[in-house]
Amino acid sequence: MSTSVISSEPRAHSIELVTDGLVVQLKDGRTLTVPLEWFPWLRDASDADRRNYELYADGYAIHWPSLDQDISIPGLLGLPD
């Protein structure tokens, strides 16, 4: 029998911003899509500011320097930060 184990420390591999959502590809192969409505500051940002992001702490969080905002990957999954 094969068992799949999901890491207790999910990390982002990459992100994509689509029309109404934030798509996060996790290092463990999962893909998470969340609505931009959850983040009005990101929804209302310019395209240039949205594209100006960095993954930091080995993908633990996404940071938008020009917006001075962060989103943690555990937080997106409803896990404690």
LOFI-236532 format. One record per atom (N, C-alpha, C, O, CB): atom name; x, y, z. Coordinates in Angstrom, 3 decimals. Each point is the difference from the previous one (the first is absolute). Glycine has a CB too. Layout:
CA_X_Y_Z
...
END
This chain:
N_0.842_-1.175_0.000
CA_-0.842_1.175_0.000
C_0.888_1.240_0.000
O_1.009_0.052_0.703
CB_-2.855_-1.295_0.513
N_1.468_2.219_-1.996
CA_0.744_1.244_-0.105
C_-0.719_1.085_0.790
O_-1.226_0.106_-0.049
CB_2.118_-0.772_-2.219
N_-0.129_1.463_2.987
CA_-0.579_1.086_0.787
C_0.664_1.305_-0.415
O_1.218_0.058_-0.170
CB_-1.708_-1.616_2.116
N_-0.309_2.595_-2.107
CA_0.516_1.314_-0.340
C_0.041_0.841_1.271
O_-0.977_0.058_0.747
CB_0.067_-0.218_-3.121
N_2.035_0.805_2.611
CA_0.156_0.830_1.185
C_0.130_1.452_-0.441
O_0.819_0.321_-0.862
CB_0.287_-2.218_2.146
N_-1.907_2.767_-0.697
CA_0.068_1.424_-0.288
C_0.837_0.658_1.079
O_-0.258_-0.162_1.192
CB_-1.999_0.139_-2.349
N_3.259_0.764_0.727
CA_0.896_0.670_0.942
C_-0.771_0.933_0.914
O_-0.958_0.651_-0.417
CB_2.812_-0.808_-1.245
N_-1.418_0.212_2.925
CA_-0.630_0.923_0.937
C_0.493_1.424_-0.230
O_-0.509_0.941_0.610
CB_0.293_-2.794_1.064
N_1.186_2.010_-2.535
CA_0.547_1.322_-0.300
C_-0.091_0.257_-1.498
O_0.999_-0.126_-0.708
CB_0.561_-0.011_2.694
N_-2.732_0.491_-2.476
CA_-0.148_0.216_-1.444
C_0.795_1.214_-0.465
O_0.106_0.998_0.713
CB_-2.379_-2.036_-0.612
N_2.825_0.941_-1.295
CA_0.806_1.067_-0.578
C_-0.442_0.257_-1.431
O_-0.369_-0.926_-0.722
CB_2.311_0.315_2.204
N_-1.902_1.868_-1.883
CA_-0.352_0.380_-1.364
C_1.182_-0.248_-0.928
O_1.150_0.273_0.345
CB_-2.767_1.455_0.522
N_1.317_-2.242_-2.032
CA_0.997_-0.165_-1.057
C_-0.092_1.171_-0.972
O_1.012_0.525_-0.463
CB_-1.118_-3.045_0.689
N_-1.146_2.923_-0.531
CA_-0.221_1.132_-0.906
C_-1.415_0.516_0.206
O_-0.840_-0.665_0.606
CB_2.488_-0.260_-2.306
N_-1.895_2.123_1.183
CA_-1.356_0.540_0.049
C_-0.356_0.570_-1.364
O_0.864_0.307_-0.822
CB_-0.640_0.209_3.291
N_-1.523_-0.387_-2.677
CA_-0.525_0.633_-1.205
C_-1.221_0.803_0.408
O_-0.831_-0.469_0.778
CB_1.700_-1.390_-2.295
N_-0.973_3.050_0.998
CA_-1.181_0.814_0.238
C_-0.880_-0.088_-1.237
O_0.420_0.356_-1.102
CB_0.839_1.215_2.667
N_-2.482_-2.047_-1.372
CA_-0.961_-0.090_-1.084
C_-1.073_1.050_0.235
O_0.031_0.701_1.011
CB_0.424_-3.180_-1.344
N_-1.395_2.595_-0.581
CA_-0.996_1.072_0.050
C_-0.598_0.204_1.385
O_0.000_1.121_0.507
CB_-0.502_-1.613_-2.868
N_0.000_-0.551_2.973
CA_-0.684_0.137_1.290
C_0.670_-0.755_1.134
O_-0.585_-0.146_1.073
CB_-1.494_0.432_-2.334
N_3.306_-0.773_1.039
CA_0.577_-0.827_1.037
C_1.510_-0.007_0.052
O_0.697_0.483_-0.893
CB_-2.675_-1.836_0.676
N_2.444_0.783_1.305
CA_1.417_-0.242_0.238
C_0.187_-1.509_-0.034
O_-0.620_-0.723_0.780
CB_0.921_2.856_0.626
N_0.550_-2.608_-2.303
CA_0.261_-1.433_-0.142
C_1.391_-0.268_0.548
O_0.983_0.581_-0.461
CB_-2.498_-0.784_-1.586
N_1.592_-0.677_3.032
CA_1.278_-0.318_0.635
C_0.304_-1.469_-0.259
O_-0.761_-0.887_0.387
CB_0.427_2.663_1.411
N_1.452_-2.012_-2.456
CA_0.481_-1.365_-0.219
C_0.903_-0.340_1.174
O_1.013_0.666_0.217
CB_-1.155_-0.473_-2.773
N_-0.214_-1.221_3.313
CA_0.798_-0.384_1.164
C_1.090_-0.978_-0.398
O_-0.126_-0.711_-0.997
CB_-1.853_1.075_2.481
N_3.043_-0.398_-0.705
CA_1.127_-0.881_-0.289
C_-0.379_-1.476_0.063
O_0.662_-0.835_-0.616
CB_0.844_2.586_1.519
N_-2.573_-2.082_-0.159
CA_-0.407_-1.402_0.097
C_-0.937_-0.425_-1.136
O_-0.529_-1.111_0.003
CB_0.788_1.292_2.467
N_-0.457_0.727_-3.450
CA_-0.800_-0.351_-1.170
C_-1.434_0.488_0.039
O_-0.681_-0.019_-1.025
CB_2.111_-1.928_0.822
N_-1.902_2.382_1.351
CA_-1.366_0.518_0.076
C_-0.065_1.386_-0.616
O_0.988_0.733_-0.034
CB_-1.416_-2.081_2.111
N_-0.757_1.692_-2.564
CA_-0.263_1.341_-0.509
C_-1.152_0.581_0.797
O_-1.030_-0.647_0.190
CB_1.860_0.049_-2.519
N_-0.648_1.807_2.786
CA_-1.004_0.689_0.804
C_-0.429_1.254_-0.744
O_0.841_0.808_-0.394
CB_0.136_-1.712_2.558
N_-2.273_1.071_-2.359
CA_-0.524_1.218_-0.622
C_-0.928_0.681_0.988
O_-0.926_-0.617_0.525
CB_1.112_-0.377_-2.851
N_0.069_2.266_2.574
CA_-0.834_0.772_0.926
C_-0.479_1.257_-0.715
O_0.707_0.537_-0.853
CB_0.559_-1.428_2.876
N_-2.457_1.362_-1.683
CA_-0.518_1.200_-0.666
C_0.740_1.258_0.448
O_0.383_0.129_1.162
CB_-2.617_-1.233_-1.333
N_2.427_2.021_-0.761
CA_0.627_1.275_0.345
C_-0.867_0.808_0.950
O_0.499_0.906_0.668
CB_0.650_-0.904_-2.874
N_-2.429_-0.309_2.279
CA_-0.890_0.674_0.956
C_0.496_-0.158_1.435
O_-0.286_0.841_0.852
CB_-1.635_-1.234_-2.407
N_2.658_-0.678_1.823
CA_0.543_-0.202_1.345
C_1.058_1.052_0.335
O_0.276_0.257_1.172
CB_-0.733_-2.717_-1.382
N_1.044_3.061_-0.815
CA_1.099_0.953_0.178
C_-0.295_1.262_-0.803
O_0.563_0.188_-1.078
CB_1.092_-2.074_1.444
N_-2.527_2.752_0.140
CA_-0.347_1.217_-0.748
C_1.212_0.834_-0.387
O_0.005_0.621_-1.063
CB_-2.159_-0.607_2.263
N_3.176_0.010_-0.361
CA_1.208_0.764_-0.301
C_0.692_-0.551_-1.240
O_0.622_0.764_-0.739
CB_-0.353_-0.232_3.175
N_-0.358_-1.826_-2.684
CA_0.589_-0.606_-1.193
C_-0.943_0.136_-1.191
O_0.432_0.290_-1.115
CB_0.840_-1.909_2.558
N_-2.546_1.411_-1.198
CA_-1.017_0.146_-1.053
C_0.053_1.392_-0.617
O_-0.101_0.143_-1.218
CB_-1.361_-1.807_2.401
N_1.621_2.691_-0.350
CA_-0.051_1.392_-0.455
C_1.364_0.551_-0.439
O_0.087_1.143_-0.448
CB_-2.008_-0.827_1.989
N_2.963_-1.104_-1.417
CA_1.344_0.456_-0.362
C_0.165_0.063_-1.519
O_-0.738_-0.642_-0.747
CB_1.637_-0.352_2.876
N_0.072_1.773_-2.563
CA_0.312_0.061_-1.431
C_0.616_-1.329_-0.437
O_0.500_-0.765_0.824
CB_-0.149_3.280_-0.700
N_-0.393_-2.775_-1.420
CA_0.619_-1.218_-0.528
C_1.490_-0.038_0.330
O_0.539_-1.052_0.343
CB_-2.236_0.997_-2.195
N_2.355_1.201_1.749
CA_1.436_0.059_0.306
C_0.261_-0.382_1.459
O_0.929_-0.758_0.280
CB_-0.633_2.554_-2.025
N_-1.093_-1.288_2.663
CA_0.175_-0.335_1.411
C_-0.325_-1.463_0.266
O_0.667_-0.637_0.815
CB_-1.216_2.994_-0.212
N_-0.455_-2.896_-1.268
CA_-0.330_-1.425_0.176
C_1.133_-0.899_-0.461
O_0.293_-1.013_0.635
CB_-2.701_1.561_-0.937
N_3.048_-0.182_-0.804
CA_1.092_-0.818_-0.554
C_1.291_0.136_0.804
O_0.903_-0.825_-0.142
CB_-1.933_1.079_-2.113
N_1.128_0.758_3.082
CA_1.196_0.248_0.797
C_-0.113_-0.740_1.334
O_-0.307_0.600_1.031
CB_0.625_1.663_-2.135
N_-0.068_-3.563_1.070
CA_-0.081_-0.816_1.215
C_1.277_-0.815_0.146
O_0.768_-0.157_-0.949
CB_-3.290_0.037_0.768
N_2.732_-0.390_1.379
CA_1.116_-0.895_0.276
C_-0.486_-1.119_0.900
O_-0.827_0.210_0.888
CB_2.498_1.669_-1.137
N_-1.151_-3.062_0.012
CA_-0.209_-1.107_0.932
C_1.167_0.062_0.975
O_1.154_0.125_-0.410
CB_-2.409_-1.601_-1.309
N_0.957_1.388_2.991
CA_1.109_0.022_0.949
C_-0.153_-1.093_1.041
O_-1.048_-0.635_0.121
CB_1.295_3.089_-0.481
N_0.837_-2.656_1.114
CA_0.086_-1.068_1.006
C_-0.318_-1.353_-0.634
O_-0.818_-0.769_0.508
CB_0.169_2.402_1.307
N_1.318_-1.903_-2.939
CA_-0.169_-1.265_-0.725
C_-1.457_-0.245_-0.384
O_-0.474_-1.136_0.044
CB_2.444_0.217_1.186
N_-2.678_1.979_-1.605
CA_-1.392_-0.133_-0.444
C_-1.021_0.030_1.121
O_-1.175_-0.290_-0.225
CB_2.036_-1.004_-1.651
N_-0.430_1.640_3.078
CA_-0.933_0.077_1.137
C_-1.052_1.085_-0.202
O_-1.134_-0.131_0.461
CB_2.954_-0.690_1.039
N_-1.436_1.901_-2.197
CA_-0.913_1.123_-0.178
C_0.283_0.706_-1.320
O_1.046_-0.180_-0.623
CB_-1.212_0.461_3.117
N_-0.804_0.526_-2.888
CA_0.110_0.841_-1.184
C_0.021_1.440_0.502
O_-0.807_0.388_0.846
CB_-0.403_-2.082_-2.374
N_2.140_2.475_0.997
CA_0.137_1.392_0.420
C_-0.095_0.906_-1.218
O_0.626_-0.260_-1.028
CB_0.808_-0.419_2.995
N_-2.222_1.747_-1.847
CA_-0.115_1.029_-1.031
C_0.673_1.254_0.554
O_-0.613_0.736_0.774
CB_-1.574_-1.717_-1.725
N_3.453_1.237_0.562
CA_0.752_1.125_0.567
C_-0.663_1.355_-0.210
O_-0.067_0.807_0.928
CB_2.101_-2.128_-1.310
N_-2.521_1.579_-0.819
CA_-0.577_1.323_-0.272
C_-1.332_0.210_0.708
O_-0.448_1.135_0.164
CB_1.594_-1.156_-2.365
N_-1.784_-1.079_2.622
CA_-1.269_0.098_0.738
C_0.215_-0.168_1.500
O_-0.910_0.250_0.791
CB_-0.300_-1.139_-2.795
N_2.427_0.462_2.404
CA_0.329_-0.278_1.399
C_-1.006_-0.967_0.619
O_-0.517_0.233_1.093
CB_1.566_2.038_-0.904
N_-1.316_-3.370_-0.916
CA_-0.968_-1.003_0.452
C_0.595_-1.395_-0.166
O_0.835_-0.239_-0.872
CB_-2.765_1.755_0.250
N_1.478_-2.430_1.483
CA_0.443_-1.390_-0.032
C_-1.202_-0.929_0.121
O_-1.018_0.354_0.593
CB_3.236_0.297_0.416
N_-2.083_-1.835_-1.578
CA_-0.971_-1.073_0.192
C_0.804_-1.252_0.334
O_0.878_-0.395_-0.767
CB_-2.601_1.436_-0.849
N_1.431_-1.663_2.748
CA_0.694_-1.242_0.342
C_-0.743_-1.181_-0.636
O_-1.225_0.009_-0.119
CB_2.068_0.995_2.307
N_-0.092_-1.992_-2.581
CA_-0.605_-1.183_-0.609
C_-0.797_-0.793_1.047
O_-1.111_-0.434_-0.302
CB_2.999_0.332_-1.387
N_-1.369_-0.103_2.900
CA_-0.835_-0.670_1.008
C_-1.314_0.742_0.245
O_-1.043_-0.629_0.179
CB_3.124_-0.243_0.890
N_-2.036_2.206_-1.061
CA_-1.210_0.785_0.195
C_-1.020_-0.234_-1.091
O_-1.196_-0.074_0.279
CB_2.553_1.766_0.880
N_-0.901_-1.812_-2.417
CA_-0.914_-0.295_-1.098
C_-0.699_-1.340_0.170
O_-1.142_-0.185_-0.422
CB_2.587_1.544_-1.058
N_-0.736_-2.288_2.107
CA_-0.550_-1.345_0.214
C_-0.757_-0.129_1.312
O_-0.477_-1.083_0.340
CB_2.342_0.192_-1.689
N_-1.976_1.982_2.082
CA_-0.720_-0.042_1.280
C_0.803_-0.640_1.114
O_-0.564_-0.442_1.002
CB_-1.532_0.337_-2.280
N_3.412_0.052_1.110
CA_0.883_-0.561_1.018
C_0.580_1.127_0.842
O_0.054_1.141_-0.460
CB_0.498_-3.107_-1.028
N_-0.121_1.674_2.703
CA_0.636_1.054_0.799
C_1.327_0.403_-0.635
O_0.727_-0.840_-0.530
CB_-1.834_-0.034_2.628
N_1.412_2.172_-2.038
CA_1.258_0.517_-0.566
C_1.169_-0.333_0.860
O_1.131_0.360_-0.329
CB_-2.367_1.463_-0.721
END
